């Protein structure tokens, strides 16, 4: 049976939540503190990822920690704010 990595879990879970799954991008950085997974989504989907009072984001973080623990890794989730392009 194949082990599910933290990045595979996040990719599957977030693409199931958002309305623009083609815009989902996850970067993985390794440091002495563990693994940092940064998620970039379409600006229309940021509220879907965070949820009311951050409940969806907290649930994603909780499950991510469980998946990472199973792989003997410490993982942290960071949700990037979309950059507004203000051209004049």
PEVEN-V649701 format. One record per pair of residues at least 12 apart in sequence whose ideal C-beta (glycine too) atoms are under 10 Angstrom apart, sorted by the first residue. I is the first residue (numbers start at 0). GAP is how many residues later the second one is. D is the distance in whole Angstrom. If there is no record, write none. Layout:
BEGIN
I;GAP;D
I;GAP;D
END
This chain:
BEGIN
2;64;9
2;67;8
2;68;6
3;63;6
3;66;8
3;67;8
4;23;9
4;30;10
4;32;10
4;62;8
4;63;9
4;66;7
4;68;9
4;70;10
5;20;9
5;22;8
5;28;10
5;29;6
5;31;6
5;57;10
5;58;6
5;59;9
5;61;5
5;62;5
5;64;10
5;65;7
5;67;7
5;68;10
5;69;5
5;70;10
5;71;9
6;19;6
6;20;9
6;21;5
6;28;9
6;30;6
6;57;10
6;60;10
6;68;9
7;18;9
7;59;9
8;28;9
8;51;9
8;54;7
8;55;7
8;57;9
8;58;5
8;59;9
8;66;9
9;14;9
9;16;6
9;18;9
9;27;6
9;29;7
9;50;7
9;53;9
9;54;6
9;57;9
9;65;9
9;67;7
10;13;7
10;14;10
10;15;6
10;26;10
10;28;9
12;36;10
12;43;10
12;46;9
12;47;6
12;50;7
12;51;9
12;54;10
13;12;8
13;25;6
13;27;7
13;31;9
13;34;9
13;35;6
13;42;10
13;46;8
13;63;10
13;65;9
14;26;10
16;24;9
16;28;8
16;31;5
16;32;6
16;34;9
16;39;7
16;43;9
17;21;10
17;23;6
17;24;7
17;26;8
17;27;4
17;28;9
17;30;6
17;31;7
18;22;10
18;23;8
18;25;7
18;26;6
18;29;7
19;21;7
19;22;4
19;23;9
19;24;7
19;25;6
19;28;10
20;20;9
20;21;9
20;24;9
21;20;9
22;17;8
22;18;6
22;19;4
22;20;9
22;21;9
22;22;7
22;59;9
23;15;7
23;16;7
23;17;6
23;18;8
23;21;8
23;25;9
24;13;9
24;14;7
24;15;4
24;16;8
24;55;9
25;12;7
25;13;5
25;14;8
25;15;10
25;51;10
26;12;8
26;13;8
26;51;9
26;53;9
27;47;9
28;47;10
28;49;9
29;43;9
30;45;10
32;41;7
32;43;8
33;34;8
33;39;6
33;40;3
33;41;6
33;42;6
34;29;10
34;33;7
34;36;9
34;38;5
34;39;7
34;40;5
34;41;7
34;42;10
35;38;10
35;39;8
35;40;5
35;41;8
35;42;6
36;23;10
36;24;10
36;27;7
36;31;9
36;38;6
36;39;7
36;40;5
36;41;7
36;42;10
37;38;9
37;39;8
37;40;5
37;41;8
37;42;6
38;18;10
38;21;9
38;38;7
38;39;7
38;40;5
38;41;7
39;38;10
39;39;9
39;40;5
39;41;9
39;42;7
39;43;9
40;38;8
40;39;8
40;41;7
41;40;7
42;38;9
42;39;4
42;40;8
42;41;7
42;42;10
43;38;9
44;37;9
45;33;7
45;34;9
45;35;7
45;36;6
48;28;10
48;30;6
49;29;7
53;25;10
56;20;7
56;22;6
57;19;10
59;17;6
59;19;9
60;14;9
60;15;8
60;16;5
60;17;10
60;18;10
61;15;10
62;14;10
63;12;8
63;13;5
64;12;9
END
